[in-house]
Amino acid sequence: RISVQPPLFEDADSTIFRARDMRDDRQEVMVKVYKSPGPAAVQRFRRSVELLLTFRGRFTKKGCRIESSSNLELLLDELRTQTNVSDYATAHSFISQMNFRSCFAEIISYSHDDDWMPNADPPTGLLFIVMELGDMSLKTRMNECYRAMKTLSKEEIRAVHWALVTMVCGLHTEGYLHLDIRPSKLFRYTEGGQQVWKLVDLDGAVRFGSQVRIPDLVCAHEYAPPELAQQILKGYREGGRVKLCRSMNVWSVGMVALETVALMPVYDVKFAWFQAFRDRKGGGRSKESFLAAIADEHSQSLATDKLIPPELSEAMASMSEDMAAVVEGMLAKDVKHRSSIGQAMLQRWFAPCRKAALDARWRVNADEPEDLPGTANAGAGGEQEDTIGDDLHAYIKKQAARVAGRGARCVRHQRAIARG
């Protein structure tokens, strides 16, 4: 039924293939195949299918909401306490009608039993989900820029940041959070002549406020917030569970947003040992010691209270002070000062995205761009776009050279040891 081609992405639990559906005019699709049909894989598979079908049921193909989400009012009530009346009114009209279906890859089919319940495919015994095919992953796009020593364009960065906050907001409206969102799990799609980024993996989605056993927690540790690292360490010591809250999700996608700007994890830039830890799958350090460094409980702390290096902060501000404000707000170590996902969506940096979403909702095609907050002088000329990226471009080149230099020094050191 499906002709599978080389994989696009692979992790410990599943592989995403480019494929061709032989039954539907040989349509090209994306197929996620789970490596094991065990109980944990079945649970994640069913959760992914459930969420993808839920978003498809909430909205029409054109993005009109036809059903309310279970936790939508909870998010709006939270935002009411965080903003003034005017901003709350804007947020209410916007978020309550936001098309969150467009934030996730469209599900086409899935393995099921005779009653169409998500289950292993009877002929093959495999668990799989068939989705629309994306152009490329964000990780691939970032690697392209890194190799060419170029930055993502300002509009590309804005589009990725918008995708991150809207997909998290969409999950929150359904009562879920997702701490395993990474660049390799975001794929670019072309819709209506516009490029959009969508999440293709929902295995890590879990109910917020729930108590999760540490072995069952799906989380990218390099994007973990300090408070989660502290809970995990406490759980290791006491054999307990961790309680997940929405603010943790804001930090995790904030880390991805920062990586999109710098084209590398910020820990690569600040701490030489992190690169070894990641590349050597431990580098002589345990997962516990790495989490302790995030939680500031280790002698070599990752200094999450001052996560963004001054050079990078200045480079971001030179490109857009509004962008810098969004990222810094999402990466505040103190949860009380960290932006909620609703607050992040209302930032000036996303003014063009909100306008585009509303225009799409009401089928508006304006001939002239509106002068919105945060868009002054936008598009004033190609030269300005190049100029405002100069500081960031120089920063990336400098840090890439530093990271490469560390690798060269490490090789020379190993050769010296081998020679005795």
MOTAGI-V919660 format. One record per residue. N is the residue number from 1. RES is the residue in three letters. SS is DSSP state (H for helix, E for strand, - for the rest). Layout:
# MOTAGI-V919660
((N & RES & SS) (N & RES & SS))
This chain:
# MOTAGI-V919660
((1 & ARG & -) (2 & ILE & E) (3 & SER & E) (4 & VAL & E) (5 & GLN & E) (6 & PRO & E) (7 & PRO & E) (8 & LEU & E) (9 & PHE & E) (10 & GLU & E) (11 & ASP & -) (12 & ALA & -) (13 & ASP & -) (14 & SER & E) (15 & THR & E) (16 & ILE & E) (17 & PHE & E) (18 & ARG & E) (19 & ALA & E) (20 & ARG & E) (21 & ASP & E) (22 & MET & -) (23 & ARG & -) (24 & ASP & -) (25 & ASP & -) (26 & ARG & -) (27 & GLN & E) (28 & GLU & E) (29 & VAL & E) (30 & MET & E) (31 & VAL & E) (32 & LYS & E) (33 & VAL & E) (34 & TYR & E) (35 & LYS & -) (36 & SER & -) (37 & PRO & -) (38 & GLY & -) (39 & PRO & H) (40 & ALA & H) (41 & ALA & H) (42 & VAL & H) (43 & GLN & H) (44 & ARG & H) (45 & PHE & H) (46 & ARG & H) (47 & ARG & H) (48 & SER & H) (49 & VAL & H) (50 & GLU & H) (51 & LEU & H) (52 & LEU & H) (53 & LEU & H) (54 & THR & H) (55 & PHE & H) (56 & ARG & H) (57 & GLY & H) (58 & ARG & H) (59 & PHE & E) (60 & THR & -) (61 & LYS & -) (62 & LYS & -) (63 & GLY & -) (64 & CYS & -) (65 & ARG & E) (66 & ILE & -) (67 & GLU & -) (68 & SER & -) (69 & SER & -) (70 & SER & -) (71 & ASN & -) (72 & LEU & H) (73 & GLU & H) (74 & LEU & H) (75 & LEU & H) (76 & LEU & H) (77 & ASP & H) (78 & GLU & H) (79 & LEU & H) (80 & ARG & H) (81 & THR & H) (82 & GLN & H) (83 & THR & -) (84 & ASN & -) (85 & VAL & H) (86 & SER & H) (87 & ASP & H) (88 & TYR & H) (89 & ALA & H) (90 & THR & H) (91 & ALA & H) (92 & HIS & H) (93 & SER & H) (94 & PHE & H) (95 & ILE & H) (96 & SER & -) (97 & GLN & -) (98 & MET & -) (99 & ASN & -) (100 & PHE & H) (101 & ARG & H) (102 & SER & H) (103 & CYS & H) (104 & PHE & E) (105 & ALA & -) (106 & GLU & -) (107 & ILE & E) (108 & ILE & E) (109 & SER & E) (110 & TYR & E) (111 & SER & -) (112 & HIS & E) (113 & ASP & -) (114 & ASP & -) (115 & ASP & -) (116 & TRP & -) (117 & MET & -) (118 & PRO & E) (119 & ASN & -) (120 & ALA & -) (121 & ASP & -) (122 & PRO & -) (123 & PRO & -) (124 & THR & -) (125 & GLY & -) (126 & LEU & -) (127 & LEU & -) (128 & PHE & E) (129 & ILE & E) (130 & VAL & E) (131 & MET & E) (132 & GLU & E) (133 & LEU & -) (134 & GLY & -) (135 & ASP & -) (136 & MET & E) (137 & SER & E) (138 & LEU & H) (139 & LYS & H) (140 & THR & H) (141 & ARG & H) (142 & MET & H) (143 & ASN & H) (144 & GLU & H) (145 & CYS & H) (146 & TYR & H) (147 & ARG & H) (148 & ALA & H) (149 & MET & -) (150 & LYS & -) (151 & THR & -) (152 & LEU & -) (153 & SER & -) (154 & LYS & H) (155 & GLU & H) (156 & GLU & H) (157 & ILE & H) (158 & ARG & H) (159 & ALA & H) (160 & VAL & H) (161 & HIS & H) (162 & TRP & H) (163 & ALA & H) (164 & LEU & H) (165 & VAL & H) (166 & THR & H) (167 & MET & H) (168 & VAL & H) (169 & CYS & H) (170 & GLY & H) (171 & LEU & H) (172 & HIS & H) (173 & THR & H) (174 & GLU & -) (175 & GLY & -) (176 & TYR & E) (177 & LEU & E) (178 & HIS & E) (179 & LEU & -) (180 & ASP & -) (181 & ILE & -) (182 & ARG & -) (183 & PRO & H) (184 & SER & H) (185 & LYS & H) (186 & LEU & E) (187 & PHE & E) (188 & ARG & E) (189 & TYR & E) (190 & THR & E) (191 & GLU & E) (192 & GLY & -) (193 & GLY & -) (194 & GLN & E) (195 & GLN & E) (196 & VAL & E) (197 & TRP & E) (198 & LYS & E) (199 & LEU & E) (200 & VAL & -) (201 & ASP & -) (202 & LEU & -) (203 & ASP & -) (204 & GLY & -) (205 & ALA & E) (206 & VAL & E) (207 & ARG & E) (208 & PHE & -) (209 & GLY & -) (210 & SER & -) (211 & GLN & E) (212 & VAL & E) (213 & ARG & E) (214 & ILE & H) (215 & PRO & H) (216 & ASP & H) (217 & LEU & -) (218 & VAL & -) (219 & CYS & -) (220 & ALA & -) (221 & HIS & H) (222 & GLU & H) (223 & TYR & H) (224 & ALA & -) (225 & PRO & -) (226 & PRO & H) (227 & GLU & H) (228 & LEU & H) (229 & ALA & H) (230 & GLN & H) (231 & GLN & H) (232 & ILE & H) (233 & LEU & H) (234 & LYS & H) (235 & GLY & H) (236 & TYR & H) (237 & ARG & H) (238 & GLU & H) (239 & GLY & -) (240 & GLY & -) (241 & ARG & E) (242 & VAL & E) (243 & LYS & E) (244 & LEU & -) (245 & CYS & -) (246 & ARG & H) (247 & SER & H) (248 & MET & H) (249 & ASN & H) (250 & VAL & H) (251 & TRP & H) (252 & SER & H) (253 & VAL & H) (254 & GLY & H) (255 & MET & H) (256 & VAL & H) (257 & ALA & H) (258 & LEU & H) (259 & GLU & H) (260 & THR & H) (261 & VAL & H) (262 & ALA & H) (263 & LEU & -) (264 & MET & -) (265 & PRO & -) (266 & VAL & H) (267 & TYR & H) (268 & ASP & H) (269 & VAL & H) (270 & LYS & H) (271 & PHE & -) (272 & ALA & H) (273 & TRP & H) (274 & PHE & H) (275 & GLN & H) (276 & ALA & H) (277 & PHE & H) (278 & ARG & H) (279 & ASP & H) (280 & ARG & -) (281 & LYS & -) (282 & GLY & -) (283 & GLY & -) (284 & GLY & -) (285 & ARG & -) (286 & SER & -) (287 & LYS & H) (288 & GLU & H) (289 & SER & H) (290 & PHE & H) (291 & LEU & H) (292 & ALA & H) (293 & ALA & H) (294 & ILE & H) (295 & ALA & -) (296 & ASP & -) (297 & GLU & -) (298 & HIS & -) (299 & SER & -) (300 & GLN & -) (301 & SER & -) (302 & LEU & -) (303 & ALA & -) (304 & THR & H) (305 & ASP & H) (306 & LYS & H) (307 & LEU & -) (308 & ILE & -) (309 & PRO & -) (310 & PRO & H) (311 & GLU & H) (312 & LEU & H) (313 & SER & H) (314 & GLU & H) (315 & ALA & H) (316 & MET & H) (317 & ALA & H) (318 & SER & H) (319 & MET & H) (320 & SER & -) (321 & GLU & H) (322 & ASP & H) (323 & MET & H) (324 & ALA & H) (325 & ALA & H) (326 & VAL & H) (327 & VAL & H) (328 & GLU & H) (329 & GLY & H) (330 & MET & H) (331 & LEU & -) (332 & ALA & -) (333 & LYS & -) (334 & ASP & -) (335 & VAL & H) (336 & LYS & H) (337 & HIS & H) (338 & ARG & -) (339 & SER & -) (340 & SER & -) (341 & ILE & H) (342 & GLY & H) (343 & GLN & H) (344 & ALA & H) (345 & MET & H) (346 & LEU & -) (347 & GLN & -) (348 & ARG & H) (349 & TRP & H) (350 & PHE & H) (351 & ALA & H) (352 & PRO & H) (353 & CYS & H) (354 & ARG & H) (355 & LYS & H) (356 & ALA & H) (357 & ALA & H) (358 & LEU & H) (359 & ASP & H) (360 & ALA & H) (361 & ARG & H) (362 & TRP & -) (363 & ARG & -) (364 & VAL & -) (365 & ASN & -) (366 & ALA & -) (367 & ASP & -) (368 & GLU & -) (369 & PRO & -) (370 & GLU & -) (371 & ASP & -) (372 & LEU & -) (373 & PRO & -) (374 & GLY & -) (375 & THR & -) (376 & ALA & -) (377 & ASN & -) (378 & ALA & -) (379 & GLY & -) (380 & ALA & -) (381 & GLY & -) (382 & GLY & H) (383 & GLU & H) (384 & GLN & H) (385 & GLU & H) (386 & ASP & H) (387 & THR & H) (388 & ILE & H) (389 & GLY & -) (390 & ASP & H) (391 & ASP & H) (392 & LEU & H) (393 & HIS & H) (394 & ALA & H) (395 & TYR & H) (396 & ILE & H) (397 & LYS & H) (398 & LYS & H) (399 & GLN & H) (400 & ALA & H) (401 & ALA & H) (402 & ARG & H) (403 & VAL & H) (404 & ALA & H) (405 & GLY & H) (406 & ARG & H) (407 & GLY & H) (408 & ALA & H) (409 & ARG & H) (410 & CYS & H) (411 & VAL & H) (412 & ARG & H) (413 & HIS & H) (414 & GLN & H) (415 & ARG & H) (416 & ALA & H) (417 & ILE & H) (418 & ALA & H) (419 & ARG & H) (420 & GLY & -))
